[in-house]
Amino acid sequence: MKKTFCLIIIVLMTFTNVFAQGGMEATKESKPVMLTVWDSNAGIEGVVNKFNEKMESEGRNVRAKFELIPYDQQVPKFIASLNAKTAPDIYSLDVVQYPYFISIGAFTDITDVYESMPYKNSLPKGMLPVGSKDGRVYALPYELDLSSIIYNKDMFRDAGLDPENPPQTWDEFTIACRALTKDLDGDGVTDQWAFAEVGNSGGGYMFWFMPWIWGNNGRMFDDSGNLVLNSPEVKETLQYWYDLIYKEKVVIKTSINWGSGDRYNAFVARKIAMYLGGNFNISSLQTDAPDMDFGVCLIPRNRGQNASFAGGNMIGITSQSKNVPEAKEFLKFAFSEDVLVETYAPNLALVPRADLYDNKYYKAIPQMSIFADILAASRTPVSLKYNLIYEPVLYYFQGALLDKIPVNKAVEECATEINRLIK
C-alpha cells in the first residue's frame, strides 16, 4: 500500500511540474517584446504599424510602439531618459546630435546591421561619418532633408536663360543673376531680384551657406573635428555672397533679415527667381504656386565640387535597450524597399537609399529626379558641440552681409568665438 501511495505522489508531482513549466512558458510566450521607438517625424509611425503587422502575421511576440518627440525636446528628453535609465530602444534623432551622444556611449554598435545590408553602398556616404566612431557604426541616415536651389523656369526663359541648364558654377550663377534682376516697370526700382540670401537664422547659414563653402574647397571642421573655419576659402565664399549684394546688386538686401518663410513667400510671389530651399518645399510649392514651372538644382560650386547639406534624422539603437536583437530586426525592416517607398515616397519625403529613387511616386513629380544627384553630393559636418556654433555663425556672417563687420574680420572672429565655445 505504501509503495502504491508513493508512486501516486511521484506521478502527481511529475505532472504538476510539467504543467507548471508549461504554464510558465505559455506566460512567457504571451508577453511580447515591446520596442519603444522615438522620432520627431510622425512618418515613422507608418513603419511601426507595418512592423507590427508583419510580426502578427508571423505569430511573433514582438511589437513596437511609437512616441512622437517634438523637435525642441529631442535632446533634453533624451538626456533625461538616459539619466533615468528609461531611454527608448530605437531613436531617430537629428543627425547633428549623434557625434556627442555616440561619444558618451548612448548608442549601440550596429556595424553588423550595416555590413549585412546589400544596399549599404546606396546610403549617403557624406552622412555616415556622423553616425560612426573609430571605424564602427552606431547610426544610419534615415529621414533626409537636402539643401538645394529651386528656380523659376519662366523667369529663366524671359531672361534668355536655358531653364534646363541652371547654373552649376559661381561664374554661371553670377551671369544668371545679372539677367534675372530686372526693373519690370521702368521706374528705376528693381522689381524682380535674382536671389535672396539666408537671412536671420544660424541653422540656415549651416544648411544653405555651408554647401557654398564646400563648393569652394572650404570646410568648417576637418576629419578629426577640429575647427578650420578661418581659411581663405571660407573668406572668399563670404566675400562672394557680399559682392552679390553690394557689387552685383542682384540680391534683395532686406533678405539678410528675413526668416525662411519670408524667403519662401517672396519666391511664391515671383519677387525672386532663385530660392534656397530643399526637398521639403516641393509639395508646398505644388499647393502654393500650382501654375509655377519650377526646377531644382545643386548649389553652385567654385573650385570644389557641388555640395548639399544633409540634414534630417539618423536612426540607431540606444545602449539602454534590453531588446537589441529585436531592435536590429526593426532597423533592417525599416530600411527595406517596400517599407521606405510606401511609407515615405507618397508624401515626397526623401528615402535614404539612392537605389530607390526610381520609384513611381518620385517619377510622377519631375522636380524629384534631381534629388538622387543631390543625395550623392550631400554631406554633414561632424562636431560634438554642434548647437553651440549657431549663434556666432549668425552674428558674424549676418554682420558681414549687413556691411557691419568686414568679411575677413567676421570669419576670423567667428572662428575664435566657436573655438572658445567648443573647447
Secondary structure, 3 states (H helix, E strand, C coil): CHHHHHHHHHHHHHHHHHHHHHHHHHHHHHCCEEEEEEECCCCHHHHHHHHHHHHHHCCCCEEEEEEECCHHHHHHHHHHHHHHCCCCCEEEEEHHHHHHHHHCCCECCCHHHHHHCCCHHHCCCCCHHHHEECCEECCEEEEEEEEEEEEEHHHHHHCCCCCCCCCCEHHHHHHHHHHHCECCCCCCCCCEEEECCCCCCHHHHHHHHHHHHHCCCCCCECCCCCECCCCHHHHHHHHHHHHHHHCCCCECHHHHHCCHHHHHHHHHCCCEEEEEEEHHHHHHHHHHCCCCCEEEECECECCCCCEEEEEEEEEEEECCCCCHHHHHHHHHHHCCHHHHHHHCHHHCCECCCHHHCCCHHHHCCHHHHHHHHHHHCEECCCCCCHHHHHHHHHHHHHHHHCCCCCHHHHHHHHHHHHHHHHC
